[in-house]
Amino acid sequence: MDVPTIGALAPATKAATPAPAQAGRPDPLREAATRFEAVFLAEMFAHAGLGAAQQANGGGPGEEAFSGLLAREWAESVAKQGGIGLSDRIYQALLTREGGDA
């Protein structure tokens, strides 16, 4: 099964990222936005057929179960590399909601 590289799925440019609230500490709002984008991308990949079982290893329920894991891993990798920009928009909305600077 030919698997596209993650770089081929990620956009060429990344949006500007605001600095975290405290230097050296992870920003929980940024992490939540990135996790949400990963879940969204996993659903989009699944509906697009990326990671769908291709009967390469004889098929069956095992191959179907692991093909879903592959789509989720691709989505998490793409989201961590900058994603499609959705996490930045979500992050800005969360900052505004929490009363931070957007």
C-alpha positions as CSV (number, residue, x, y, z in Angstrom):
1,M,0.0,0.0,0.0
2,D,1.5,3.3,-1.0
3,V,1.2,5.9,1.8
4,P,1.5,9.5,0.9
5,T,4.0,11.4,3.0
6,I,2.6,13.7,5.7
7,G,4.4,16.7,4.2
8,A,2.3,16.2,1.0
9,L,-0.9,16.5,3.1
10,A,0.2,19.5,5.1
11,P,-0.2,23.1,3.6
12,A,2.9,24.8,2.3
13,T,2.6,27.8,4.6
14,K,1.7,28.1,8.3
15,A,-0.3,30.9,9.9
16,A,1.4,33.2,12.4
17,T,1.3,31.6,15.9
18,P,0.8,33.8,18.9
19,A,3.3,33.3,21.8
20,P,2.1,31.1,24.6
21,A,0.8,32.6,27.8
22,Q,4.0,31.7,29.7
23,A,7.3,31.0,28.0
24,G,8.4,27.4,28.4
25,R,5.0,26.1,29.4
26,P,2.5,24.5,27.1
27,D,-0.6,26.5,26.3
28,P,-3.7,24.4,27.2
29,L,-5.9,26.4,24.8
30,R,-3.4,25.9,21.9
31,E,-3.3,22.1,22.7
32,A,-7.1,21.9,22.8
33,A,-7.4,23.7,19.5
34,T,-4.7,21.4,17.9
35,R,-6.5,18.2,19.3
36,F,-9.8,19.4,17.9
37,E,-8.3,20.0,14.5
38,A,-6.8,16.5,14.6
39,V,-10.2,15.0,15.3
40,F,-11.7,17.0,12.5
41,L,-9.0,16.0,10.1
42,A,-9.4,12.3,11.1
43,E,-13.1,12.5,10.2
44,M,-12.3,14.2,6.9
45,F,-9.6,11.7,6.0
46,A,-12.0,8.8,6.9
47,H,-14.8,10.2,4.7
48,A,-12.3,10.8,1.9
49,G,-11.1,7.2,2.0
50,L,-7.6,7.9,3.3
51,G,-6.6,5.1,5.5
52,A,-9.5,2.9,4.3
53,A,-8.8,-0.9,4.4
54,Q,-7.5,-1.9,1.0
55,Q,-7.4,-5.7,1.5
56,A,-3.6,-5.5,1.2
57,N,-3.1,-7.9,4.1
58,G,-6.0,-10.3,3.4
59,G,-8.7,-8.0,4.7
60,G,-11.0,-8.8,7.6
61,P,-12.0,-6.9,10.7
62,G,-8.4,-6.5,11.9
63,E,-7.4,-4.6,8.8
64,E,-10.5,-2.4,9.1
65,A,-9.7,-1.6,12.7
66,F,-6.1,-0.6,12.0
67,S,-7.0,1.5,8.9
68,G,-8.9,3.8,11.2
69,L,-5.9,4.2,13.4
70,L,-3.8,5.1,10.4
71,A,-6.1,7.9,9.4
72,R,-6.1,9.2,13.0
73,E,-2.3,9.2,13.1
74,W,-2.1,11.0,9.8
75,A,-4.5,13.6,11.1
76,E,-2.6,14.1,14.4
77,S,0.7,14.5,12.5
78,V,-0.8,17.1,10.0
79,A,-2.4,19.1,12.9
80,K,0.9,19.2,14.8
81,Q,2.7,20.4,11.6
82,G,0.4,23.4,11.3
83,G,-2.7,21.7,9.9
84,I,-5.1,23.5,7.7
85,G,-5.3,26.6,9.8
86,L,-8.4,25.5,11.7
87,S,-6.6,25.2,15.1
88,D,-5.4,28.9,14.8
89,R,-8.9,30.1,14.3
90,I,-10.2,28.0,17.2
91,Y,-7.3,29.2,19.4
92,Q,-8.1,32.8,18.6
93,A,-11.8,32.2,19.4
94,L,-10.9,30.5,22.7
95,L,-8.6,33.4,23.6
96,T,-11.3,35.9,22.9
97,R,-13.8,33.8,25.0
98,E,-11.4,33.6,27.9
99,G,-10.8,37.3,27.8
100,G,-7.3,37.1,26.4
101,D,-5.7,39.1,23.6
102,A,-6.6,37.8,20.2
